[in-house]
């Protein structure tokens, strides 16, 4: 009875399905995706405030798979970025099976792209140029997770440009090619990769990567397996040129959720070259780890072994080996890691061993060196061998490092502790060190540094190294030696801040006295400032060490407040400014014996000619006291208050010292004072009360001393005439001359008359 109704219903449904099938076929056959370009462009403009340009055709099919192919696509940055280009695609295609989507399975036939360019930006506040594209509902979807199955992936010429102000990262990452087979759960697929990395920040880095492996994904356990992994890396990084890294792993299994890691036959080889102060050095490193199995509870595996070699002016080679690993997934311990070292640096021979328990904290990305024990011997022909012993602990992670060390250099003890924060643009270090006796000449080598005064003017004075770190530093040593400088009870407190070095205190005992100073050096402006007060110092030793000059003897106080700027030694000398002063006792001015020269005044005055003599190291003018100060500007020191006292002479003077050019133009004025009996008073009698100009000129290395006798002769004759008249008047008045040639103290009316007459001849 109901059969006709059922039959009619089935016929109606069949007709409807046929009609729908015909309609779908007509729709697919007549569908033109290019008509919808405007909709996509308008949506991007209205919803994301970006400009989308599609200059190539769009190819779209919807059944039995959803396939899309686009070309010549360009997308701008948000309008707030003034519409600059964010991304572009030369060609991209994607094909998705429709029916599996209904059961939350993403089955993709193929993904391909070529000629892709994109820019990632993040400012110092953390705002990204993709925030508007990834904004939306971030809540986790309900139900079972989406499964995917991709038959193949082919990417060519894909470039990402990174400008991250927050992370201080800038550069380009280019994917020349990436190919894979089927990517699906529990499916093994071959993967090959060719890529390059070119960074300008935080440090210049250029790398190329070429590798391949067999990949297996376990989506249920969130794990992956890499088999027959081979990766070759070439490039330049951190001062290393032509670096090469080869990684070969038979099998690597990693399960983050189950905390499992398995390694089978890991081999790593690294080669490269870097430039050192003595030339180019090559290095080699090879590591071999046959077996490692890590779980959340325990670790099993074989010992890690390796070798290394450093070639070039410094030749070093050695081995490393650990005990069997222990611990668990979060903390891997390599007990008894031992590194041996042997080789030479020029004539020096080096031999040593370092031991430590190495703790790797996987959860923190940290490495700790516990019970560190270093013993090394440095031997050099003709010198006592240097024995280094070091013990302590150290650690490093992504955020920083810390250490506590103590040991000895031969019999001299030292200790150091500190920390380093690594999160900023440059490390921030807090460190202190204390040495009983530190002879840096034994550590740095036998070559002696060129004295500053004899170094060429175009010698570069590098301050860029001050930008490498920031921090606070404290150093002390019972005795410190560096090149020609030797300081006892040395103390240095300093800070570094963005290339600015501030030395709050520099103190010690040197040159027979004590010194206390402070200073600064700024790499940003190439500016240096120094304040120094030295008391009780041997000024001859000080001048020889600091400037290489042998001009002055004596002991006393030297003060200086100086500043300068420039990138070369010549510029620093030419821009020197500030003040300097010295007060000395019981010394001598080197270069001429002025007292002896003035004793020859009789012959010189008769000729009435100036006498010029070259400075000689064997000649000197003794003094009991000397004081002088100078004002310095543009590398030229002006001084006008010289005061020198000796048993025979009083010397004043004024002039200039051109520090930039290394020359002098100075006039000293020497006056003979009354001499005691038996001190050759007669030879200098002709100059008593007369000022003798002495002109100093020429380079510091060969100063000309010019005694201007031509200007002295008339004054000497006048002085002699006054003495004769005084003697005659004194005789007539019954006044006997004093032993020094002057009248005795007045005691009678005649004496008063003589005093008036003496004023007549002044």
C-alpha positions in Angstrom: 0.0 0.0 0.0 2.8 2.4 0.7 5.0 1.2 -2.1 3.9 3.9 -4.7 4.7 6.6 -2.2 8.1 5.3 -1.4 8.8 4.9 -5.0 7.7 8.4 -5.9 9.9 9.8 -3.0 13.0 7.9 -4.2 12.4 9.2 -7.8 12.2 12.8 -6.4 15.3 12.5 -4.4 17.2 11.0 -7.3 16.1 13.8 -9.5 17.1 16.3 -6.8 20.6 14.7 -6.5 21.0 14.7 -10.2 20.0 18.3 -10.4 22.5 19.2 -7.6 25.2 17.3 -9.4 24.5 19.0 -12.6 24.4 22.4 -10.8 27.8 21.6 -9.1 29.3 20.6 -12.3 28.1 23.7 -14.1 29.4 25.8 -11.1 32.8 24.2 -11.1 33.1 24.4 -14.9 32.1 28.1 -15.0 33.7 29.3 -11.7 36.2 32.1 -12.2 38.2 32.9 -9.0 39.6 36.0 -10.6 36.2 37.7 -10.2 36.7 37.5 -6.4 40.1 39.3 -6.4 38.3 42.5 -5.4 36.6 40.8 -2.5 39.9 39.6 -1.0 41.5 43.0 -1.6 38.6 44.9 0.0 38.5 42.5 3.0 42.2 43.0 3.7 41.8 46.7 3.4 38.8 47.0 5.7 39.6 44.3 8.3 43.4 44.6 8.5 44.2 48.0 7.1 46.6 46.5 4.6 46.9 46.8 0.9 46.7 43.5 -1.0 47.8 43.3 -4.7 47.3 40.2 -6.8 48.9 40.9 -10.2 48.8 37.3 -11.4 45.9 35.0 -12.1 44.2 32.9 -9.5 43.5 29.3 -10.1 40.9 27.6 -7.9 39.1 24.2 -7.9 36.7 23.1 -5.2 35.9 19.4 -5.8 37.0 16.7 -5.1 39.8 18.7 -3.6 40.2 22.4 -2.8 43.1 23.6 -4.8 44.4 27.1 -4.9 47.3 28.6 -7.0 48.3 32.3 -6.9 51.1 34.3 -8.4 52.6 37.8 -8.1 50.9 38.5 -4.7 52.0 41.5 -2.6 50.8 42.5 0.9 51.7 45.8 2.6 52.5 46.6 6.2 49.7 48.1 8.3 48.8 51.7 7.3 50.6 53.0 10.4 53.8 51.7 8.8 53.0 54.0 5.8 52.2 51.0 3.5 55.7 49.6 3.0 55.8 46.1 1.7 55.4 43.3 4.3 55.4 40.2 2.0 55.4 39.1 -1.6 55.0 35.7 -3.3 56.0 35.0 -6.9 54.1 31.7 -6.9 52.4 29.4 -4.4 50.0 26.5 -4.6 48.0 24.3 -2.1 45.7 21.4 -2.6 43.4 20.1 0.2 41.1 17.0 0.1 37.6 18.1 1.0 36.0 14.9 2.4 38.6 14.3 5.2 38.0 17.9 6.5 34.5 16.7 7.7 36.3 14.3 10.1 38.9 16.8 11.2 41.6 15.5 9.1 43.7 17.8 6.9 44.9 15.9 3.9 47.1 18.0 1.7 48.2 16.7 -1.7 51.1 19.1 -2.0 52.4 22.4 -0.7 54.7 24.5 -2.9 56.0 28.1 -2.9 58.7 30.0 -4.8 60.0 33.5 -4.6 58.6 34.4 -1.1 59.8 37.5 0.6 58.7 38.6 4.1 59.8 41.1 6.8 59.4 40.5 10.5 59.7 43.6 12.7 59.5 44.1 16.4 60.1 47.4 18.1 61.7 48.1 21.5 58.3 47.9 23.2 57.5 44.4 21.8 55.0 45.5 19.1 55.2 43.3 16.0 54.2 43.9 12.4 52.2 40.6 12.4 50.1 41.2 15.5 47.0 42.2 13.5 47.3 39.1 11.3 47.5 36.6 14.2 45.0 38.4 16.4 41.7 36.5 17.0 40.3 33.8 19.2 43.2 32.0 20.9 41.1 29.6 22.9 41.8 25.9 22.4 39.4 24.1 20.0 37.1 21.5 21.6 37.1 17.9 20.4 39.9 15.7 19.1 42.9 17.5 17.6 43.1 18.1 13.9 45.2 15.5 12.1 47.2 16.3 9.0 48.7 14.4 6.1 50.8 16.2 3.6 51.9 14.2 0.5 54.9 16.5 -0.2 56.4 20.0 0.5 58.5 22.0 -2.0 59.8 25.4 -1.0 62.3 27.4 -3.1 63.9 30.9 -2.7 62.1 31.8 0.6 63.6 34.8 2.4 62.7 36.2 5.8 64.2 39.6 6.9 64.3 40.2 10.6 64.5 43.5 12.4 64.0 42.9 16.1 64.9 45.9 18.3 63.9 44.2 21.5 66.2 41.2 21.0 68.8 43.3 19.2 68.6 40.9 16.2 68.9 42.0 12.6 69.6 40.1 9.4 68.3 37.7 6.7 67.4 34.0 6.7 67.1 32.5 3.3 65.7 29.1 2.5 67.2 28.2 -0.9 65.3 24.9 -1.0 63.3 22.6 1.3 61.8 19.3 0.1 60.1 16.5 1.9 58.0 13.5 1.2 54.9 12.6 3.0 54.5 14.3 6.4 52.0 12.4 8.5 51.8 10.7 11.9 54.1 7.7 12.2 55.2 8.1 8.6 58.9 8.2 7.7 59.9 10.7 5.0 63.2 12.0 3.5 63.9 15.7 4.2 66.6 17.9 2.5 67.5 21.4 3.3 69.7 24.2 1.9 69.6 27.5 3.7 71.7 30.6 4.6 71.8 33.0 7.6 73.3 36.5 7.3 73.0 38.5 10.5 74.4 42.0 11.3 73.3 42.0 14.9 74.1 41.1 17.6 77.4 40.2 15.8 78.2 39.7 12.1 77.3 36.1 11.2 77.3 34.4 7.8 76.4 30.7 7.5 75.2 28.3 4.9 73.5 25.0 5.9 73.2 21.9 3.8 71.7 18.7 5.2 69.4 15.8 5.0 67.7 13.2 7.2 64.8 10.8 7.5 62.1 12.2 9.6 59.4 10.4 11.6 56.8 12.3 13.6 54.8 10.8 16.4 51.9 13.3 17.0 50.4 11.3 19.8 53.6 11.5 21.9 54.8 14.8 20.6 58.0 13.1 19.6 60.3 13.0 16.6 62.9 10.6 15.3 65.8 11.6 13.0 67.7 8.9 11.2 70.9 9.2 9.2 71.1 12.9 10.0 73.9 14.7 8.2 74.3 18.5 8.4 77.1 20.6 7.0 77.5 24.2 8.1 80.0 26.7 6.5 80.6 30.3 7.2 82.1 33.2 9.3 81.1 33.9 12.8 82.5 35.8 15.9 85.8 36.5 14.3 86.2 32.9 12.9 86.7 32.7 9.1 85.9 29.8 7.0 84.3 27.8 9.8 83.1 24.3 8.9 80.8 22.1 11.1 79.9 18.5 10.1 77.3 16.7 12.2 76.6 13.0 11.7 74.1 11.1 13.8 72.9 7.6 13.1 69.7 8.1 15.1 68.2 10.8 17.3 65.0 10.3 19.2 63.4 13.1 21.2 60.2 13.0 23.2 59.5 16.2 25.2 56.3 15.0 26.9 57.8 11.6 27.9 61.2 13.2 28.8 63.2 10.9 26.6 66.3 11.5 24.5 68.3 8.8 22.7 71.5 9.2 20.7 73.1 6.6 18.6 76.6 7.3 17.2 76.9 11.1 17.3 80.0 12.5 15.6 80.8 16.2 15.4 83.7 17.9 13.6 84.5 21.6 13.6 87.2 23.4 11.6 88.0 27.1 11.3 90.4 29.9 11.4 90.6 33.1 13.4 92.9 36.1 13.5 95.0 36.6 16.6 97.5 39.2 17.6 100.4 37.1 16.3 98.7 35.9 13.1 96.1 33.5 11.8 95.3 30.5 13.8 93.5 27.4 12.7 91.5 25.1 15.0 90.0 21.6 14.9 87.6 19.9 17.2 86.2 16.4 17.0 83.6 14.8 19.4 82.4 11.2 19.5 79.5 10.0 21.7 78.6 6.4 20.8 75.6 5.9 22.9 73.3 7.9 25.2 69.8 7.1 26.6 68.1 9.6 28.8 64.7 9.2 30.6 63.0 11.1 33.3 64.5 8.8 36.0 67.9 7.8 34.8 70.7 8.1 32.2 72.7 5.4 30.5 75.4 5.7 28.0 79.0 5.6 27.0 81.8 8.1 27.7 82.2 11.2 25.6 85.6 11.5 23.9 87.2 14.0 21.7 90.3 15.8 20.5 91.2 19.3 19.6 94.1 21.1 17.9 95.1 24.8 17.5 97.5 25.6 14.7 99.5 28.8 13.8 101.9 30.9 15.9 100.3 29.1 18.9 100.4 25.3 18.6 98.2 23.4 21.1 96.7 20.0 21.0 94.9 17.7 23.4 92.1 15.3 24.2 89.0 15.3 26.3 87.2 12.4 28.0 84.4 11.9 30.5 83.2 9.1 32.7 79.9 7.3 32.0 77.0 9.8 32.2 74.5 9.8 35.1 71.5 11.8 36.2 68.2 12.1 34.5 66.4 14.0 31.7 66.5 17.4 33.5 70.1 17.1 34.9 72.8 15.2 32.9 76.1 14.7 34.7 79.4 14.0 33.0 81.7 13.0 35.9 85.4 13.4 35.7 85.5 15.4 32.4 89.3 15.6 31.8 91.0 17.9 29.2 94.7 17.6 28.4 96.7 20.3 26.8 100.2 20.4 25.3 102.0 22.7 22.9 103.9 25.9 22.6 103.3 29.6 21.9 106.6 30.8 20.3 109.4 29.8 22.6 107.0 29.0 25.4 106.0 25.4 26.2 102.6 24.8 27.7 101.5 21.6 29.4 98.4 21.1 31.6 95.3 19.3 32.6 91.8 20.4 33.6 89.2 18.3 35.4 85.7 18.9 36.5 82.3 17.3 36.9 80.1 18.8 34.2 76.4 19.1 35.0 74.0 19.9 32.1 70.6 21.3 33.2 68.3 20.6 30.2 65.3 22.3 31.9 67.3 25.5 32.4 69.7 25.4 29.5 72.6 25.6 32.0 76.1 24.1 32.4 77.9 23.9 35.7 81.5 23.0 36.3 81.8 21.5 39.8 85.1 20.7 41.6 87.1 22.4 38.9 90.8 21.6 39.1 93.3 23.1 36.7 97.1 22.5 36.8 99.4 23.9 34.1 103.0 24.6 33.5 104.4 27.4 31.3 108.1 27.1 30.6 110.2 29.6 28.7 114.0 29.4 28.0 115.9 31.5 30.5 113.0 32.1 32.8 111.6 30.3 35.9 108.7 28.0 34.9 105.3 29.3 35.7 103.1 26.9 37.7 99.4 27.6 37.6 97.0 25.9 40.1 93.3 26.7 40.0 90.3 25.3 41.9 86.7 26.3 42.3 83.3 26.2 40.7 81.7 27.9 37.7 78.4 27.9 35.9 76.7 29.4 32.9 73.2 29.6 31.5 71.2 31.7 29.1 70.9 34.5 31.6 74.4 34.7 33.0 77.5 33.1 34.5 79.1 33.0 37.9 82.4 31.7 39.4 84.4 31.3 42.6 88.0 30.5 42.0 91.2 30.3 44.0 94.7 29.2 43.3 98.3 30.2 42.8 100.9 31.3 40.3 104.0 29.6 41.5 104.0 30.5 45.2 101.8 33.6 44.8 98.2 33.1 45.8 95.1 34.6 44.1 91.4 34.5 44.4 88.5 35.7 42.3 84.8 35.7 42.3 82.1 37.3 40.2 79.0 37.0 38.0 78.0 38.0 34.5 74.5 38.9 33.3 74.1 37.9 29.6 70.6 39.1 28.9 71.5 42.6 27.6 73.1 43.8 24.4 76.5 43.2 26.0 77.4 41.2 29.1 77.3 42.9 32.5 80.1 41.7 34.8 80.7 42.1 38.5 84.1 40.8 39.3 86.8 41.1 41.9 90.3 39.6 42.0 93.1 39.6 44.6 96.7 38.6 43.9 99.7 38.3 46.2 102.0 39.0 43.3 101.1 39.4 39.7 103.8 39.7 37.1 102.0 40.1 33.8 105.3 40.2 31.9 105.6 36.5 32.5 102.1 35.9 31.3 102.0 38.2 28.3 105.4 37.3 26.8 109.0 38.5 26.8 108.5 41.2 24.2 108.6 44.7 25.7 106.0 47.3 24.8 107.3 50.3 22.9 107.4 53.3 25.3 104.7 55.8 24.6 107.1 58.6 23.8 108.8 56.7 21.0 105.7 55.1 19.4 104.8 56.6 16.0 102.3 59.5 16.0 99.9 57.6 13.7 99.8 54.6 16.1 96.1 53.8 16.7 94.9 53.9 20.3 92.0 51.5 20.3 89.2 52.1 22.8 86.5 50.0 21.0 87.2 47.1 23.4 85.5 49.1 26.1 82.2 48.5 24.4 82.5 44.7 24.8 81.2 44.6 28.4 79.6 46.6 31.1 80.2 46.1 34.8 82.0 46.8 38.1 85.5 45.6 38.7 87.8 45.5 41.7 91.4 44.5 41.6 94.2 44.4 44.1 97.7 43.0 44.2 100.5 43.1 46.8 102.9 43.5 43.8 102.0 44.2 40.2 104.4 44.3 37.2 103.4 45.2 33.7 106.1 46.0 31.1 108.3 48.7 32.7 105.8 49.5 35.5 106.1 48.0 39.0 103.5 48.9 41.6 103.3 47.6 45.2 99.9 47.4 47.1 98.1 48.2 43.8 94.3 48.8 44.0 92.0 49.5 41.1 88.2 50.1 41.3 86.5 50.7 38.0 83.2 50.6 36.2 82.3 50.2 32.5 79.1 51.6 31.1 78.4 51.6 27.3 82.0 52.2 26.3 82.8 54.6 29.2 85.5 53.4 31.6 85.6 55.2 34.9 88.5 54.4 37.3 87.2 55.7 40.7 90.5 54.8 42.4 94.0 53.8 41.3 96.4 53.6 44.2 99.7 52.0 45.0 103.4 52.5 45.8 105.8 53.1 42.9 109.0 55.0 42.0 109.9 55.2 45.7 106.7 57.0 46.7 102.9 56.6 46.8 100.4 57.5 44.1 96.7 58.1 44.1 94.6 58.8 41.0 91.4 58.4 39.0 90.5 58.7 35.4 88.2 57.8 32.5 88.2 56.7 28.9 85.2 57.0 26.6 85.1 54.9 23.4 82.2 57.0 22.1 84.1 60.2 22.0 87.7 58.8 22.1 88.3 60.9 25.2 90.7 60.2 28.0 91.0 62.0 31.4 93.5 61.4 34.2 94.0 62.9 37.7 97.1 61.8 39.5 98.9 62.8 42.7 102.3 61.2 43.4 104.1 62.0 46.6 107.7 61.2 47.5 108.5 59.7 44.1 111.7 59.6 42.2 110.9 61.8 39.3 113.7 60.5 37.1 112.4 57.0 37.3 108.8 58.2 36.7 109.8 60.1 33.6 111.8 57.3 32.2 108.9 54.8 32.6 106.1 57.0 31.5 107.8 59.0 28.7 111.2 57.5 28.1 112.9 60.8 28.9 115.9 61.4 31.1 115.5 65.1 31.8 115.2 65.6 35.6 116.3 64.1 38.9 114.9 64.6 42.4 112.2 63.4 44.7 109.0 65.1 45.7 105.4 65.6 44.6 103.9 65.5 41.1 100.3 66.3 40.4 98.4 66.3 37.1 94.8 66.9 35.9 94.8 66.1 32.2 92.4 65.3 29.5 92.6 64.7 25.7 90.8 63.1 22.8 91.8 61.4 19.5 92.0 58.1 17.8 95.8 58.1 17.4 98.8 58.8 19.6 99.6 61.9 17.7 96.1 63.2 18.1 96.1 62.5 21.8 99.3 64.5 22.3 98.0 67.4 20.1 94.7 67.7 22.0 96.2 67.4 25.5 94.8 69.9 28.0 94.8 70.5 31.8 97.3 71.4 34.5 100.4 69.9 36.0 102.8 70.8 38.9 105.8 69.5 40.7 107.8 70.2 43.8 111.2 68.5 44.1 114.1 68.5 46.5 117.8 67.5 46.1 117.8 66.9 42.4 119.3 68.1 39.1 118.2 69.3 35.7 119.9 67.0 33.1 121.6 68.3 30.0 123.9 71.1 31.1 126.0 72.0 34.1 124.9 75.6 34.4 127.0 76.4 37.5 130.2 75.3 35.7 129.3 77.1 32.6 128.7 80.4 34.5 132.1 80.0 36.2 133.6 80.5 32.7 131.8 83.9 32.5 135.1 85.9 32.4 136.1 84.5 29.0 132.5 84.5 27.7 131.9 88.1 28.7 135.2 89.2 27.0 133.9 87.8 23.7 130.4 89.1 24.1 129.0 86.2 22.1 126.2 83.8 22.9 127.2 80.2 23.7 125.2 77.3 22.3 125.6 73.8 23.6 123.7 70.5 23.0 122.2 68.8 26.0 124.4 66.0 27.2 123.2 63.2 29.5 126.4 63.4 31.6 125.9 67.1 32.4 123.5 68.3 35.0 122.7 71.4 37.2 122.1 70.5 40.8 119.4 72.1 42.9 118.2 71.8 46.5 114.6 72.8 45.6 112.6 73.0 42.4 108.9 74.0 41.9 107.0 74.7 38.7 103.5 74.4 37.3 102.0 74.4 33.8 98.8 75.2 32.0 98.2 72.9 29.0 96.0 73.5 26.0 96.0 72.0 22.5 99.1 69.9 23.4 101.2 72.9 24.5 102.2 73.5 28.1 102.8 77.1 29.2 104.8 77.6 32.4 106.0 80.9 34.0 106.6 80.2 37.6 109.8 78.1 37.7 111.7 78.4 41.0 115.0 76.6 41.3 117.3 77.1 44.3 120.9 75.9 44.7 123.9 77.1 46.7 125.1 79.2 43.8 122.0 80.0 41.7 118.5 81.1 41.7 116.6 80.1 38.5 113.3 81.3 37.3 111.8 81.0 33.8 108.9 81.0 31.4 108.1 79.4 28.1 106.3 76.5 26.4 106.6 72.8 25.9 105.0 71.6 22.7 104.0 68.0 23.7 102.3 67.3 20.4 105.5 68.1 18.4 107.9 67.1 21.1 109.8 70.4 21.3 110.6 73.1 23.8 110.9 76.9 23.6 111.8 78.0 27.1 113.9 80.8 28.7 115.4 80.2 32.1 116.8 83.1 34.0 119.7 82.3 36.3 121.0 84.6 39.0 124.2 84.1 40.9 123.8 84.5 44.7 126.6 85.3 47.2 128.7 82.2 47.8 130.4 81.1 51.0 134.2 81.2 51.2 135.9 78.3 49.5 133.1 77.7 47.0 134.7 79.3 43.9 133.1 82.6 44.8 135.7 84.5 42.8 134.8 82.8 39.5 131.2 83.9 39.8 131.9 87.3 41.3 131.5 89.0 37.9 127.9 87.8 37.7 126.8 88.5 41.2 123.5 90.3 41.0 123.2 89.7 37.3 120.5 87.6 35.6 121.8 85.3 32.9 119.2 84.3 30.2 119.4 80.7 29.1 117.3 79.8 26.1 116.2 76.1 25.7 115.0 75.1 22.2 114.6 72.1 19.9 113.2 68.6 20.2 113.1 66.9 23.6 115.7 64.4 22.4 118.3 67.0 21.5 117.7 70.3 23.4 119.9 73.3 22.6 121.0 75.3 25.6 121.8 78.9 24.5 123.4 81.2 27.1 122.8 84.8 26.0 126.2 86.3 27.0 125.6 89.3 24.7 122.9 90.5 26.9 124.8 89.9 30.1 128.0 91.7 29.4 126.7 95.3 29.9 125.0 94.3 33.2 128.1 92.6 34.4 130.3 95.7 33.7 127.7 98.0 35.4 127.7 95.6 38.4 131.5 95.7 38.6 131.5 99.5 38.5 129.1 99.7 41.3 131.2 97.4 43.5 134.3 99.5 42.8 132.6 102.8 43.7 131.1 101.3 46.8 134.5 100.0 47.9 136.1 103.4 47.4 133.4 105.3 49.2 133.5 102.8 52.0 137.2 103.2 52.4 136.9 107.0 52.6 134.1 106.6 55.2 136.1 104.0 57.1 133.7 101.1 56.4 135.3 97.8 55.7 133.6 95.5 53.2 132.0 92.3 54.4 133.5 89.0 53.2 130.8 88.8 50.5 131.7 92.2 49.1 129.0 94.2 50.7 129.3 96.8 53.5 128.9 95.7 57.1 125.8 96.5 59.0 125.5 100.3 59.9 126.3 101.2 63.5 127.4 104.8 63.3 126.3 108.0 61.5 128.9 107.1 58.8 127.0 103.9 58.3 123.8 105.7 57.7 125.5 107.8 55.0 126.8 104.6 53.4 123.3 103.2 53.3 122.1 106.3 51.4 125.0 106.0 49.0 124.2 102.3 48.4 120.7 103.3 47.4 122.2 105.7 44.8 123.8 102.8 42.9 120.7 100.5 42.9 
